[in-house]
Amino acid sequence: MSLQYSESLSRTISNVFAENKSSYQTESDSNNLQDPLADASPEVQEIIERVLQAERDKLYMKIPRNINDDILKIIKEVVQ
């Protein structure tokens, strides 16, 4: 028992799952990426910097563990 699809339905399904180029701007300005960090409060900046450092520290581990616990600890330390 096999399912028979109409050609238009098959084409529609193919279009939905086809990889298309993005319609948004592909050339990003690196300064735009830093804007949210520059506009953030000092506490948020500290959290972001410490979380990024924690992620970098675990990046080269064969089996990185407990990153969520580390992030939670960082947030609690900065908030208090």
Phi and psi in radians as a Rosetta constraint file:
Dihedral C 1 N 2 CA 2 C 2 CIRCULARHARMONIC -2.125 0.35
Dihedral N 2 CA 2 C 2 N 3 CIRCULARHARMONIC 2.642 0.35
Dihedral C 2 N 3 CA 3 C 3 CIRCULARHARMONIC -1.554 0.35
Dihedral N 3 CA 3 C 3 N 4 CIRCULARHARMONIC 2.408 0.35
Dihedral C 3 N 4 CA 4 C 4 CIRCULARHARMONIC -1.908 0.35
Dihedral N 4 CA 4 C 4 N 5 CIRCULARHARMONIC 2.157 0.35
Dihedral C 4 N 5 CA 5 C 5 CIRCULARHARMONIC -1.916 0.35
Dihedral N 5 CA 5 C 5 N 6 CIRCULARHARMONIC 2.550 0.35
Dihedral C 5 N 6 CA 6 C 6 CIRCULARHARMONIC -1.184 0.35
Dihedral N 6 CA 6 C 6 N 7 CIRCULARHARMONIC 2.757 0.35
Dihedral C 6 N 7 CA 7 C 7 CIRCULARHARMONIC -1.113 0.35
Dihedral N 7 CA 7 C 7 N 8 CIRCULARHARMONIC -0.656 0.35
Dihedral C 7 N 8 CA 8 C 8 CIRCULARHARMONIC -1.152 0.35
Dihedral N 8 CA 8 C 8 N 9 CIRCULARHARMONIC -0.663 0.35
Dihedral C 8 N 9 CA 9 C 9 CIRCULARHARMONIC -1.178 0.35
Dihedral N 9 CA 9 C 9 N 10 CIRCULARHARMONIC -0.717 0.35
Dihedral C 9 N 10 CA 10 C 10 CIRCULARHARMONIC -1.088 0.35
Dihedral N 10 CA 10 C 10 N 11 CIRCULARHARMONIC -0.714 0.35
Dihedral C 10 N 11 CA 11 C 11 CIRCULARHARMONIC -1.150 0.35
Dihedral N 11 CA 11 C 11 N 12 CIRCULARHARMONIC -0.713 0.35
Dihedral C 11 N 12 CA 12 C 12 CIRCULARHARMONIC -1.111 0.35
Dihedral N 12 CA 12 C 12 N 13 CIRCULARHARMONIC -0.782 0.35
Dihedral C 12 N 13 CA 13 C 13 CIRCULARHARMONIC -1.082 0.35
Dihedral N 13 CA 13 C 13 N 14 CIRCULARHARMONIC -0.742 0.35
Dihedral C 13 N 14 CA 14 C 14 CIRCULARHARMONIC -1.088 0.35
Dihedral N 14 CA 14 C 14 N 15 CIRCULARHARMONIC -0.708 0.35
Dihedral C 14 N 15 CA 15 C 15 CIRCULARHARMONIC -1.159 0.35
Dihedral N 15 CA 15 C 15 N 16 CIRCULARHARMONIC -0.639 0.35
Dihedral C 15 N 16 CA 16 C 16 CIRCULARHARMONIC -1.136 0.35
Dihedral N 16 CA 16 C 16 N 17 CIRCULARHARMONIC -0.723 0.35
Dihedral C 16 N 17 CA 17 C 17 CIRCULARHARMONIC -1.630 0.35
Dihedral N 17 CA 17 C 17 N 18 CIRCULARHARMONIC -0.030 0.35
Dihedral C 17 N 18 CA 18 C 18 CIRCULARHARMONIC -1.259 0.35
Dihedral N 18 CA 18 C 18 N 19 CIRCULARHARMONIC 2.558 0.35
Dihedral C 18 N 19 CA 19 C 19 CIRCULARHARMONIC -1.496 0.35
Dihedral N 19 CA 19 C 19 N 20 CIRCULARHARMONIC 2.071 0.35
Dihedral C 19 N 20 CA 20 C 20 CIRCULARHARMONIC -1.973 0.35
Dihedral N 20 CA 20 C 20 N 21 CIRCULARHARMONIC 2.708 0.35
Dihedral C 20 N 21 CA 21 C 21 CIRCULARHARMONIC -1.219 0.35
Dihedral N 21 CA 21 C 21 N 22 CIRCULARHARMONIC 2.566 0.35
Dihedral C 21 N 22 CA 22 C 22 CIRCULARHARMONIC -1.192 0.35
Dihedral N 22 CA 22 C 22 N 23 CIRCULARHARMONIC 2.586 0.35
Dihedral C 22 N 23 CA 23 C 23 CIRCULARHARMONIC -1.583 0.35
Dihedral N 23 CA 23 C 23 N 24 CIRCULARHARMONIC -0.152 0.35
Dihedral C 23 N 24 CA 24 C 24 CIRCULARHARMONIC -1.538 0.35
Dihedral N 24 CA 24 C 24 N 25 CIRCULARHARMONIC 2.966 0.35
Dihedral C 24 N 25 CA 25 C 25 CIRCULARHARMONIC -1.102 0.35
Dihedral N 25 CA 25 C 25 N 26 CIRCULARHARMONIC 2.143 0.35
Dihedral C 25 N 26 CA 26 C 26 CIRCULARHARMONIC -1.570 0.35
Dihedral N 26 CA 26 C 26 N 27 CIRCULARHARMONIC -0.410 0.35
Dihedral C 26 N 27 CA 27 C 27 CIRCULARHARMONIC -1.575 0.35
Dihedral N 27 CA 27 C 27 N 28 CIRCULARHARMONIC 1.875 0.35
Dihedral C 27 N 28 CA 28 C 28 CIRCULARHARMONIC -1.698 0.35
Dihedral N 28 CA 28 C 28 N 29 CIRCULARHARMONIC 2.564 0.35
Dihedral C 28 N 29 CA 29 C 29 CIRCULARHARMONIC -1.588 0.35
Dihedral N 29 CA 29 C 29 N 30 CIRCULARHARMONIC 2.162 0.35
Dihedral C 29 N 30 CA 30 C 30 CIRCULARHARMONIC -1.088 0.35
Dihedral N 30 CA 30 C 30 N 31 CIRCULARHARMONIC -0.430 0.35
Dihedral C 30 N 31 CA 31 C 31 CIRCULARHARMONIC -1.174 0.35
Dihedral N 31 CA 31 C 31 N 32 CIRCULARHARMONIC -0.594 0.35
Dihedral C 31 N 32 CA 32 C 32 CIRCULARHARMONIC -1.140 0.35
Dihedral N 32 CA 32 C 32 N 33 CIRCULARHARMONIC -0.535 0.35
Dihedral C 32 N 33 CA 33 C 33 CIRCULARHARMONIC -1.238 0.35
Dihedral N 33 CA 33 C 33 N 34 CIRCULARHARMONIC -0.485 0.35
Dihedral C 33 N 34 CA 34 C 34 CIRCULARHARMONIC -1.539 0.35
Dihedral N 34 CA 34 C 34 N 35 CIRCULARHARMONIC -0.230 0.35
Dihedral C 34 N 35 CA 35 C 35 CIRCULARHARMONIC -0.975 0.35
Dihedral N 35 CA 35 C 35 N 36 CIRCULARHARMONIC -0.823 0.35
Dihedral C 35 N 36 CA 36 C 36 CIRCULARHARMONIC -1.052 0.35
Dihedral N 36 CA 36 C 36 N 37 CIRCULARHARMONIC -0.617 0.35
Dihedral C 36 N 37 CA 37 C 37 CIRCULARHARMONIC -1.209 0.35
Dihedral N 37 CA 37 C 37 N 38 CIRCULARHARMONIC -0.700 0.35
Dihedral C 37 N 38 CA 38 C 38 CIRCULARHARMONIC -1.206 0.35
Dihedral N 38 CA 38 C 38 N 39 CIRCULARHARMONIC -0.567 0.35
Dihedral C 38 N 39 CA 39 C 39 CIRCULARHARMONIC -1.492 0.35
Dihedral N 39 CA 39 C 39 N 40 CIRCULARHARMONIC -0.160 0.35
Dihedral C 39 N 40 CA 40 C 40 CIRCULARHARMONIC -1.344 0.35
Dihedral N 40 CA 40 C 40 N 41 CIRCULARHARMONIC 2.784 0.35
Dihedral C 40 N 41 CA 41 C 41 CIRCULARHARMONIC -1.180 0.35
Dihedral N 41 CA 41 C 41 N 42 CIRCULARHARMONIC 2.815 0.35
Dihedral C 41 N 42 CA 42 C 42 CIRCULARHARMONIC -1.017 0.35
Dihedral N 42 CA 42 C 42 N 43 CIRCULARHARMONIC -0.619 0.35
Dihedral C 42 N 43 CA 43 C 43 CIRCULARHARMONIC -1.142 0.35
Dihedral N 43 CA 43 C 43 N 44 CIRCULARHARMONIC -0.764 0.35
Dihedral C 43 N 44 CA 44 C 44 CIRCULARHARMONIC -1.153 0.35
Dihedral N 44 CA 44 C 44 N 45 CIRCULARHARMONIC -0.693 0.35
Dihedral C 44 N 45 CA 45 C 45 CIRCULARHARMONIC -1.058 0.35
Dihedral N 45 CA 45 C 45 N 46 CIRCULARHARMONIC -0.743 0.35
Dihedral C 45 N 46 CA 46 C 46 CIRCULARHARMONIC -1.119 0.35
Dihedral N 46 CA 46 C 46 N 47 CIRCULARHARMONIC -0.745 0.35
Dihedral C 46 N 47 CA 47 C 47 CIRCULARHARMONIC -1.061 0.35
Dihedral N 47 CA 47 C 47 N 48 CIRCULARHARMONIC -0.835 0.35
Dihedral C 47 N 48 CA 48 C 48 CIRCULARHARMONIC -1.071 0.35
Dihedral N 48 CA 48 C 48 N 49 CIRCULARHARMONIC -0.804 0.35
Dihedral C 48 N 49 CA 49 C 49 CIRCULARHARMONIC -1.105 0.35
Dihedral N 49 CA 49 C 49 N 50 CIRCULARHARMONIC -0.737 0.35
Dihedral C 49 N 50 CA 50 C 50 CIRCULARHARMONIC -1.230 0.35
Dihedral N 50 CA 50 C 50 N 51 CIRCULARHARMONIC -0.639 0.35
Dihedral C 50 N 51 CA 51 C 51 CIRCULARHARMONIC -1.163 0.35
Dihedral N 51 CA 51 C 51 N 52 CIRCULARHARMONIC -0.754 0.35
Dihedral C 51 N 52 CA 52 C 52 CIRCULARHARMONIC -1.063 0.35
Dihedral N 52 CA 52 C 52 N 53 CIRCULARHARMONIC -0.704 0.35
Dihedral C 52 N 53 CA 53 C 53 CIRCULARHARMONIC -1.140 0.35
Dihedral N 53 CA 53 C 53 N 54 CIRCULARHARMONIC -0.720 0.35
Dihedral C 53 N 54 CA 54 C 54 CIRCULARHARMONIC -1.093 0.35
Dihedral N 54 CA 54 C 54 N 55 CIRCULARHARMONIC -0.703 0.35
Dihedral C 54 N 55 CA 55 C 55 CIRCULARHARMONIC -1.166 0.35
Dihedral N 55 CA 55 C 55 N 56 CIRCULARHARMONIC -0.699 0.35
Dihedral C 55 N 56 CA 56 C 56 CIRCULARHARMONIC -1.086 0.35
Dihedral N 56 CA 56 C 56 N 57 CIRCULARHARMONIC -0.704 0.35
Dihedral C 56 N 57 CA 57 C 57 CIRCULARHARMONIC -1.096 0.35
Dihedral N 57 CA 57 C 57 N 58 CIRCULARHARMONIC -0.568 0.35
Dihedral C 57 N 58 CA 58 C 58 CIRCULARHARMONIC -1.628 0.35
Dihedral N 58 CA 58 C 58 N 59 CIRCULARHARMONIC -0.127 0.35
Dihedral C 58 N 59 CA 59 C 59 CIRCULARHARMONIC -1.039 0.35
Dihedral N 59 CA 59 C 59 N 60 CIRCULARHARMONIC -0.658 0.35
Dihedral C 59 N 60 CA 60 C 60 CIRCULARHARMONIC -1.671 0.35
Dihedral N 60 CA 60 C 60 N 61 CIRCULARHARMONIC 0.083 0.35
Dihedral C 60 N 61 CA 61 C 61 CIRCULARHARMONIC -1.303 0.35
Dihedral N 61 CA 61 C 61 N 62 CIRCULARHARMONIC 2.506 0.35
Dihedral C 61 N 62 CA 62 C 62 CIRCULARHARMONIC -1.128 0.35
Dihedral N 62 CA 62 C 62 N 63 CIRCULARHARMONIC -0.755 0.35
Dihedral C 62 N 63 CA 63 C 63 CIRCULARHARMONIC -2.271 0.35
Dihedral N 63 CA 63 C 63 N 64 CIRCULARHARMONIC 1.530 0.35
Dihedral C 63 N 64 CA 64 C 64 CIRCULARHARMONIC -1.169 0.35
Dihedral N 64 CA 64 C 64 N 65 CIRCULARHARMONIC 2.355 0.35
Dihedral C 64 N 65 CA 65 C 65 CIRCULARHARMONIC -2.353 0.35
Dihedral N 65 CA 65 C 65 N 66 CIRCULARHARMONIC 2.736 0.35
Dihedral C 65 N 66 CA 66 C 66 CIRCULARHARMONIC 1.100 0.35
Dihedral N 66 CA 66 C 66 N 67 CIRCULARHARMONIC 0.445 0.35
Dihedral C 66 N 67 CA 67 C 67 CIRCULARHARMONIC -1.145 0.35
Dihedral N 67 CA 67 C 67 N 68 CIRCULARHARMONIC -0.628 0.35
Dihedral C 67 N 68 CA 68 C 68 CIRCULARHARMONIC -1.108 0.35
Dihedral N 68 CA 68 C 68 N 69 CIRCULARHARMONIC -0.702 0.35
Dihedral C 68 N 69 CA 69 C 69 CIRCULARHARMONIC -1.130 0.35
Dihedral N 69 CA 69 C 69 N 70 CIRCULARHARMONIC -0.692 0.35
Dihedral C 69 N 70 CA 70 C 70 CIRCULARHARMONIC -1.118 0.35
Dihedral N 70 CA 70 C 70 N 71 CIRCULARHARMONIC -0.734 0.35
Dihedral C 70 N 71 CA 71 C 71 CIRCULARHARMONIC -1.136 0.35
Dihedral N 71 CA 71 C 71 N 72 CIRCULARHARMONIC -0.754 0.35
Dihedral C 71 N 72 CA 72 C 72 CIRCULARHARMONIC -1.075 0.35
Dihedral N 72 CA 72 C 72 N 73 CIRCULARHARMONIC -0.727 0.35
Dihedral C 72 N 73 CA 73 C 73 CIRCULARHARMONIC -1.098 0.35
Dihedral N 73 CA 73 C 73 N 74 CIRCULARHARMONIC -0.750 0.35
Dihedral C 73 N 74 CA 74 C 74 CIRCULARHARMONIC -1.059 0.35
Dihedral N 74 CA 74 C 74 N 75 CIRCULARHARMONIC -0.811 0.35
Dihedral C 74 N 75 CA 75 C 75 CIRCULARHARMONIC -1.096 0.35
Dihedral N 75 CA 75 C 75 N 76 CIRCULARHARMONIC -0.769 0.35
Dihedral C 75 N 76 CA 76 C 76 CIRCULARHARMONIC -1.095 0.35
Dihedral N 76 CA 76 C 76 N 77 CIRCULARHARMONIC -0.714 0.35
Dihedral C 76 N 77 CA 77 C 77 CIRCULARHARMONIC -1.130 0.35
Dihedral N 77 CA 77 C 77 N 78 CIRCULARHARMONIC -0.717 0.35
Dihedral C 77 N 78 CA 78 C 78 CIRCULARHARMONIC -1.278 0.35
Dihedral N 78 CA 78 C 78 N 79 CIRCULARHARMONIC -0.653 0.35
Dihedral C 78 N 79 CA 79 C 79 CIRCULARHARMONIC -1.210 0.35
Dihedral N 79 CA 79 C 79 N 80 CIRCULARHARMONIC -0.614 0.35
